[in-house]
Amino acid sequence: MSYNDIVGTIGVGIILIAYFMNIFSFIKKDGALFYVMNIIGASLACYASILINYLPFIILEATWAMVSVLGLVKVLKKNSY
């Protein structure tokens, strides 16, 4: 396995674990952990896509990470009041 394969696999794995944990109610879909896992996973997958220069997944994963950042900010703002 090459470096970009390892990075991409870890990133996608984190996203899938977050999804699995959410579906089986181990974590809340609107909880900070869900968003943090998605940010980390999507960022790693985006980086791996950059390494292999595959634009469709760069766009997908960057968007996924940015939307997750917005979700995390929303949760943190909600919990700070």
C-alpha positions in Angstrom: 0.0 0.0 0.0 1.3 3.4 -0.9 1.2 6.5 1.4 -1.8 8.0 -0.3 -3.7 4.7 0.0 -3.0 4.5 3.7 -4.0 8.1 4.3 -7.2 7.7 2.2 -8.1 4.4 3.9 -7.7 5.9 7.3 -9.8 8.9 6.3 -12.6 6.9 4.8 -12.5 4.5 7.7 -13.0 7.3 10.2 -16.0 8.6 8.2 -17.5 5.1 8.1 -16.9 4.5 11.8 -18.7 7.8 12.6 -21.6 6.8 10.3 -21.8 3.3 11.9 -21.6 4.7 15.4 -24.4 7.2 14.6 -26.7 4.6 13.0 -26.4 2.3 16.0 -26.8 5.2 18.4 -23.4 5.0 20.0 -23.0 8.7 19.2 -25.5 11.5 18.4 -25.8 12.7 14.9 -25.8 16.3 16.2 -23.0 15.7 18.7 -19.5 17.2 18.5 -17.8 13.8 18.2 -19.7 13.0 15.0 -18.7 16.2 13.4 -15.1 16.0 14.6 -14.8 12.5 13.2 -16.2 13.6 9.9 -13.9 16.6 9.8 -10.8 14.5 10.4 -11.9 11.7 8.1 -13.0 14.0 5.2 -9.8 16.0 5.6 -7.6 12.9 5.3 -9.6 11.6 2.4 -9.3 15.0 0.7 -5.6 15.1 1.2 -5.3 11.6 -0.3 -7.3 12.8 -3.3 -5.0 15.7 -3.7 -2.0 13.3 -3.6 -3.5 11.4 -6.5 -4.8 14.5 -8.2 -8.5 13.3 -8.4 -10.6 16.4 -8.5 -14.1 15.0 -8.0 -13.1 13.5 -4.7 -11.1 16.6 -3.7 -14.4 18.6 -4.2 -16.5 16.0 -2.4 -14.3 15.6 0.6 -13.5 19.3 1.0 -17.2 20.0 0.9 -17.8 17.2 3.4 -15.2 18.6 5.8 -16.5 22.2 5.5 -20.1 21.3 6.1 -18.9 19.3 9.1 -17.0 22.3 10.4 -20.2 24.4 10.1 -22.1 21.6 12.0 -19.5 21.6 14.7 -19.6 25.4 15.1 -23.4 25.2 15.3 -23.2 22.5 18.1 -20.6 24.5 20.0 -22.6 27.7 19.8 -25.7 25.8 21.0 -23.9 24.3 23.9 -22.3 27.6 25.0 -25.6 29.2 25.8 
